[in-house]
Amino acid sequence: MTKPKDPLFPRGFEESNDLKNQFKEEILQKPAKKDELSPLKKLNHKIGVYLHPKSTKITNEEQKRKIGIIITTLILITLVITSYYFLIYQPQQEELSLMKTTKLNELHELYTGPLVTSANALELESKITDAKSVGELENINIMAPASKDWKTFHKKSIHSGVDKFNRIMVIYSNESKNVLMSIDDAITIVNENDASTLSKIKFETPNTVSVPILVSRLQAGAGLINVGSVVDVYLNSNYTEEINITNSTPHISGCTVLSIMRYEENGEIDSEYSKSGMKIKGNKTYPTENTKAFSSNVLELLKGSIINGYSEKDTIKMLEDYGVKLSNYERQINLGDLDAQYMLLIETPQDKVDFMINNMDNIVLTIPTSKAPGWMEHELSSTYNN
């Protein structure tokens, strides 16, 4: 049934009202324009979704706050990394590099010459180079293996280089001196020292010659050295202003005295012993005098015995060690010929011959107390054992 028209409304009102309602419905049903998001908003949107999965809508305030947090975090991370690099990492690397250099210098100082390419030297160098920390470097011990390697090497050199007199020559590279010694003394040196000393010496077969030198009594150990004495050679540096030698160690050590000769004048003897007395009886005096005289020439006496003028055996026995006995008696009575000159034949390393000859007027021969002659041992014992 059709609804009757309201007489109060004008004609056509209902049609226009229906059209109006239809238009409204079409407008409401039209899809809204899509909101395009900027790249920054998209990034914030994704971060918001990650931080708040249940909420996908992000306001501008939230976007600003989260961007500030991200920037602040990045700044803090950069500051932390930079501070760690400059305050911790870089100083550690500098310290590590410096200690590596120090360790390598120590290695190259101890492993020298024939041991430069030894297995232990190469292994230690690899460990030092590959070390990652200072603590790791500190645990690398160079002295112990170096000392062991040098002891092994030197002992082989000593046993292979000993001469027919059971001696070896030690050459000190840092002091430019040579020492002749027995094989037992050489082994003792090796056993009692570490690589800091053993790396600076080498043992070689003695290559010696006998050098004749003419020296004064002062230079010849006060004239108290004997054939077979072992002496050290020093240089007297006070004789000229051009030479200034402060080395307190001998230039040559362990030289053997092969012969000693005094000037012929020391063998000329012209002595007289006189003892007088007086006896008194009453008013008379009876003087007495006992005189003994002796005149001789030791060298001429020896010449006479050689041509069988008299017993050569008895003469040699009487004159044996005449010069040394004379010097020894002079020592005991504290009176002697200070102007005496000595011709000595000294066993010297061959490379030191020039030094001995060129410095003949200025060398001083000394007697080490470790190889003291009998009279010296007696004096030392009587002084310190009483």
Contacts in CASP RR format, 6 or more apart in sequence:
PFRMAT RR
TARGET T0000
AUTHOR 0000-0000-0000
METHOD contacts of the structure
MODEL  1
MTKPKDPLFPRGFEESNDLKNQFKEEILQKPAKKDELSPLKKLNHKIGVY
LHPKSTKITNEEQKRKIGIIITTLILITLVITSYYFLIYQPQQEELSLMK
TTKLNELHELYTGPLVTSANALELESKITDAKSVGELENINIMAPASKDW
KTFHKKSIHSGVDKFNRIMVIYSNESKNVLMSIDDAITIVNENDASTLSK
IKFETPNTVSVPILVSRLQAGAGLINVGSVVDVYLNSNYTEEINITNSTP
HISGCTVLSIMRYEENGEIDSEYSKSGMKIKGNKTYPTENTKAFSSNVLE
LLKGSIINGYSEKDTIKMLEDYGVKLSNYERQINLGDLDAQYMLLIETPQ
DKVDFMINNMDNIVLTIPTSKAPGWMEHELSSTYNN
5 14 0 8 1.000
37 45 0 8 1.000
40 63 0 8 1.000
41 58 0 8 1.000
41 63 0 8 1.000
44 58 0 8 1.000
44 62 0 8 1.000
44 63 0 8 1.000
44 66 0 8 1.000
44 67 0 8 1.000
45 56 0 8 1.000
45 58 0 8 1.000
47 66 0 8 1.000
47 70 0 8 1.000
48 55 0 8 1.000
48 56 0 8 1.000
48 58 0 8 1.000
48 62 0 8 1.000
48 66 0 8 1.000
49 55 0 8 1.000
49 56 0 8 1.000
51 66 0 8 1.000
92 134 0 8 1.000
95 134 0 8 1.000
96 131 0 8 1.000
96 132 0 8 1.000
96 133 0 8 1.000
96 134 0 8 1.000
96 137 0 8 1.000
99 134 0 8 1.000
99 137 0 8 1.000
99 138 0 8 1.000
100 128 0 8 1.000
100 129 0 8 1.000
100 131 0 8 1.000
100 137 0 8 1.000
103 128 0 8 1.000
103 137 0 8 1.000
103 140 0 8 1.000
103 142 0 8 1.000
104 125 0 8 1.000
104 128 0 8 1.000
104 129 0 8 1.000
106 142 0 8 1.000
107 121 0 8 1.000
107 124 0 8 1.000
107 125 0 8 1.000
107 128 0 8 1.000
107 142 0 8 1.000
108 116 0 8 1.000
109 199 0 8 1.000
110 142 0 8 1.000
110 143 0 8 1.000
110 146 0 8 1.000
110 195 0 8 1.000
110 196 0 8 1.000
110 199 0 8 1.000
111 118 0 8 1.000
111 120 0 8 1.000
111 121 0 8 1.000
111 124 0 8 1.000
111 146 0 8 1.000
111 149 0 8 1.000
111 199 0 8 1.000
112 199 0 8 1.000
114 153 0 8 1.000
115 121 0 8 1.000
115 146 0 8 1.000
115 149 0 8 1.000
115 150 0 8 1.000
115 153 0 8 1.000
115 199 0 8 1.000
118 149 0 8 1.000
120 145 0 8 1.000
120 146 0 8 1.000
120 149 0 8 1.000
124 140 0 8 1.000
124 142 0 8 1.000
124 145 0 8 1.000
127 140 0 8 1.000
128 137 0 8 1.000
128 140 0 8 1.000
131 137 0 8 1.000
131 140 0 8 1.000
143 194 0 8 1.000
143 195 0 8 1.000
143 196 0 8 1.000
146 194 0 8 1.000
146 195 0 8 1.000
146 199 0 8 1.000
147 194 0 8 1.000
147 195 0 8 1.000
147 198 0 8 1.000
149 195 0 8 1.000
150 190 0 8 1.000
150 195 0 8 1.000
150 198 0 8 1.000
150 199 0 8 1.000
151 190 0 8 1.000
151 191 0 8 1.000
151 198 0 8 1.000
154 190 0 8 1.000
154 198 0 8 1.000
154 201 0 8 1.000
154 202 0 8 1.000
154 203 0 8 1.000
155 187 0 8 1.000
155 190 0 8 1.000
157 202 0 8 1.000
157 203 0 8 1.000
157 204 0 8 1.000
158 168 0 8 1.000
158 183 0 8 1.000
158 186 0 8 1.000
158 187 0 8 1.000
158 190 0 8 1.000
158 203 0 8 1.000
159 183 0 8 1.000
161 168 0 8 1.000
161 203 0 8 1.000
161 204 0 8 1.000
161 205 0 8 1.000
162 168 0 8 1.000
162 183 0 8 1.000
162 205 0 8 1.000
163 205 0 8 1.000
163 206 0 8 1.000
165 206 0 8 1.000
166 182 0 8 1.000
166 183 0 8 1.000
167 180 0 8 1.000
167 181 0 8 1.000
167 182 0 8 1.000
167 183 0 8 1.000
167 206 0 8 1.000
168 180 0 8 1.000
168 181 0 8 1.000
168 182 0 8 1.000
168 183 0 8 1.000
168 186 0 8 1.000
168 203 0 8 1.000
168 204 0 8 1.000
168 205 0 8 1.000
168 206 0 8 1.000
169 178 0 8 1.000
169 179 0 8 1.000
169 180 0 8 1.000
169 181 0 8 1.000
169 203 0 8 1.000
169 204 0 8 1.000
169 205 0 8 1.000
169 206 0 8 1.000
169 207 0 8 1.000
169 208 0 8 1.000
169 349 0 8 1.000
170 178 0 8 1.000
170 179 0 8 1.000
170 180 0 8 1.000
170 181 0 8 1.000
170 186 0 8 1.000
170 189 0 8 1.000
170 201 0 8 1.000
170 202 0 8 1.000
170 203 0 8 1.000
171 177 0 8 1.000
171 178 0 8 1.000
171 201 0 8 1.000
171 202 0 8 1.000
171 203 0 8 1.000
171 204 0 8 1.000
172 178 0 8 1.000
172 179 0 8 1.000
172 200 0 8 1.000
172 201 0 8 1.000
173 200 0 8 1.000
173 201 0 8 1.000
173 202 0 8 1.000
174 200 0 8 1.000
175 247 0 8 1.000
175 249 0 8 1.000
176 251 0 8 1.000
177 249 0 8 1.000
177 250 0 8 1.000
177 251 0 8 1.000
177 252 0 8 1.000
177 253 0 8 1.000
178 252 0 8 1.000
178 253 0 8 1.000
178 349 0 8 1.000
178 351 0 8 1.000
178 352 0 8 1.000
179 252 0 8 1.000
179 253 0 8 1.000
179 254 0 8 1.000
180 206 0 8 1.000
180 208 0 8 1.000
180 253 0 8 1.000
180 254 0 8 1.000
180 255 0 8 1.000
180 256 0 8 1.000
180 347 0 8 1.000
180 349 0 8 1.000
181 189 0 8 1.000
181 254 0 8 1.000
186 203 0 8 1.000
189 201 0 8 1.000
190 198 0 8 1.000
206 349 0 8 1.000
207 349 0 8 1.000
207 350 0 8 1.000
207 351 0 8 1.000
208 347 0 8 1.000
208 348 0 8 1.000
208 349 0 8 1.000
208 350 0 8 1.000
209 347 0 8 1.000
209 348 0 8 1.000
209 350 0 8 1.000
209 353 0 8 1.000
210 258 0 8 1.000
210 345 0 8 1.000
210 346 0 8 1.000
210 347 0 8 1.000
210 348 0 8 1.000
211 345 0 8 1.000
211 346 0 8 1.000
211 347 0 8 1.000
211 348 0 8 1.000
211 353 0 8 1.000
211 356 0 8 1.000
211 357 0 8 1.000
212 343 0 8 1.000
212 344 0 8 1.000
212 345 0 8 1.000
212 346 0 8 1.000
213 343 0 8 1.000
213 344 0 8 1.000
213 346 0 8 1.000
213 356 0 8 1.000
213 357 0 8 1.000
213 360 0 8 1.000
213 363 0 8 1.000
214 341 0 8 1.000
214 342 0 8 1.000
214 343 0 8 1.000
214 344 0 8 1.000
214 360 0 8 1.000
215 341 0 8 1.000
215 342 0 8 1.000
215 344 0 8 1.000
215 360 0 8 1.000
215 363 0 8 1.000
215 365 0 8 1.000
216 339 0 8 1.000
216 340 0 8 1.000
216 341 0 8 1.000
216 342 0 8 1.000
217 223 0 8 1.000
217 337 0 8 1.000
217 338 0 8 1.000
217 339 0 8 1.000
217 340 0 8 1.000
217 341 0 8 1.000
217 342 0 8 1.000
218 338 0 8 1.000
218 364 0 8 1.000
219 236 0 8 1.000
219 342 0 8 1.000
219 363 0 8 1.000
219 364 0 8 1.000
219 365 0 8 1.000
220 260 0 8 1.000
220 342 0 8 1.000
220 344 0 8 1.000
220 365 0 8 1.000
221 231 0 8 1.000
221 364 0 8 1.000
221 365 0 8 1.000
221 366 0 8 1.000
221 367 0 8 1.000
222 327 0 8 1.000
222 331 0 8 1.000
223 327 0 8 1.000
223 340 0 8 1.000
223 342 0 8 1.000
224 324 0 8 1.000
224 327 0 8 1.000
224 328 0 8 1.000
224 331 0 8 1.000
224 367 0 8 1.000
224 373 0 8 1.000
224 375 0 8 1.000
225 231 0 8 1.000
225 257 0 8 1.000
225 260 0 8 1.000
225 344 0 8 1.000
225 365 0 8 1.000
225 367 0 8 1.000
225 373 0 8 1.000
226 257 0 8 1.000
226 260 0 8 1.000
226 321 0 8 1.000
226 324 0 8 1.000
226 373 0 8 1.000
227 257 0 8 1.000
227 258 0 8 1.000
227 259 0 8 1.000
227 260 0 8 1.000
228 256 0 8 1.000
228 257 0 8 1.000
228 258 0 8 1.000
229 256 0 8 1.000
229 257 0 8 1.000
229 367 0 8 1.000
229 371 0 8 1.000
229 373 0 8 1.000
230 254 0 8 1.000
230 255 0 8 1.000
230 256 0 8 1.000
230 257 0 8 1.000
230 367 0 8 1.000
230 368 0 8 1.000
230 371 0 8 1.000
231 254 0 8 1.000
231 255 0 8 1.000
231 256 0 8 1.000
231 257 0 8 1.000
231 346 0 8 1.000
231 365 0 8 1.000
231 366 0 8 1.000
231 367 0 8 1.000
231 368 0 8 1.000
232 250 0 8 1.000
232 252 0 8 1.000
232 253 0 8 1.000
232 254 0 8 1.000
232 255 0 8 1.000
232 365 0 8 1.000
232 366 0 8 1.000
232 367 0 8 1.000
232 368 0 8 1.000
233 250 0 8 1.000
233 251 0 8 1.000
233 252 0 8 1.000
233 253 0 8 1.000
233 255 0 8 1.000
233 346 0 8 1.000
233 348 0 8 1.000
233 356 0 8 1.000
233 363 0 8 1.000
233 364 0 8 1.000
233 365 0 8 1.000
234 250 0 8 1.000
234 251 0 8 1.000
234 363 0 8 1.000
234 364 0 8 1.000
234 365 0 8 1.000
234 366 0 8 1.000
235 245 0 8 1.000
235 251 0 8 1.000
235 359 0 8 1.000
235 362 0 8 1.000
235 363 0 8 1.000
235 364 0 8 1.000
236 362 0 8 1.000
236 363 0 8 1.000
236 364 0 8 1.000
237 243 0 8 1.000
237 244 0 8 1.000
237 245 0 8 1.000
237 246 0 8 1.000
237 362 0 8 1.000
239 361 0 8 1.000
239 362 0 8 1.000
250 366 0 8 1.000
251 352 0 8 1.000
251 355 0 8 1.000
252 348 0 8 1.000
252 349 0 8 1.000
252 352 0 8 1.000
252 355 0 8 1.000
252 356 0 8 1.000
253 368 0 8 1.000
254 368 0 8 1.000
255 346 0 8 1.000
255 347 0 8 1.000
255 348 0 8 1.000
255 365 0 8 1.000
256 346 0 8 1.000
256 347 0 8 1.000
257 344 0 8 1.000
257 345 0 8 1.000
257 346 0 8 1.000
257 347 0 8 1.000
257 365 0 8 1.000
258 345 0 8 1.000
258 346 0 8 1.000
258 347 0 8 1.000
259 344 0 8 1.000
259 345 0 8 1.000
260 323 0 8 1.000
260 324 0 8 1.000
260 342 0 8 1.000
260 343 0 8 1.000
260 344 0 8 1.000
260 345 0 8 1.000
261 342 0 8 1.000
261 343 0 8 1.000
261 344 0 8 1.000
262 323 0 8 1.000
262 340 0 8 1.000
262 341 0 8 1.000
262 342 0 8 1.000
262 343 0 8 1.000
263 340 0 8 1.000
263 341 0 8 1.000
264 299 0 8 1.000
266 323 0 8 1.000
266 326 0 8 1.000
266 337 0 8 1.000
266 340 0 8 1.000
267 297 0 8 1.000
267 298 0 8 1.000
267 299 0 8 1.000
267 322 0 8 1.000
268 297 0 8 1.000
268 298 0 8 1.000
269 294 0 8 1.000
269 295 0 8 1.000
269 296 0 8 1.000
269 297 0 8 1.000
269 298 0 8 1.000
270 294 0 8 1.000
270 295 0 8 1.000
271 293 0 8 1.000
271 294 0 8 1.000
271 295 0 8 1.000
272 291 0 8 1.000
272 292 0 8 1.000
272 293 0 8 1.000
272 294 0 8 1.000
273 291 0 8 1.000
273 292 0 8 1.000
273 293 0 8 1.000
273 294 0 8 1.000
274 289 0 8 1.000
274 290 0 8 1.000
274 291 0 8 1.000
274 292 0 8 1.000
275 289 0 8 1.000
275 290 0 8 1.000
275 291 0 8 1.000
276 287 0 8 1.000
276 288 0 8 1.000
276 289 0 8 1.000
276 290 0 8 1.000
277 287 0 8 1.000
277 288 0 8 1.000
277 289 0 8 1.000
278 285 0 8 1.000
278 286 0 8 1.000
278 287 0 8 1.000
278 288 0 8 1.000
279 285 0 8 1.000
279 286 0 8 1.000
279 287 0 8 1.000
279 288 0 8 1.000
280 286 0 8 1.000
298 319 0 8 1.000
298 322 0 8 1.000
301 315 0 8 1.000
301 319 0 8 1.000
302 315 0 8 1.000
302 316 0 8 1.000
302 319 0 8 1.000
304 310 0 8 1.000
304 315 0 8 1.000
305 311 0 8 1.000
305 312 0 8 1.000
305 314 0 8 1.000
305 315 0 8 1.000
305 316 0 8 1.000
306 312 0 8 1.000
328 375 0 8 1.000
330 336 0 8 1.000
330 337 0 8 1.000
331 375 0 8 1.000
344 365 0 8 1.000
346 356 0 8 1.000
346 365 0 8 1.000
348 356 0 8 1.000
356 363 0 8 1.000
367 373 0 8 1.000
367 376 0 8 1.000
369 376 0 8 1.000
369 380 0 8 1.000
372 380 0 8 1.000
END
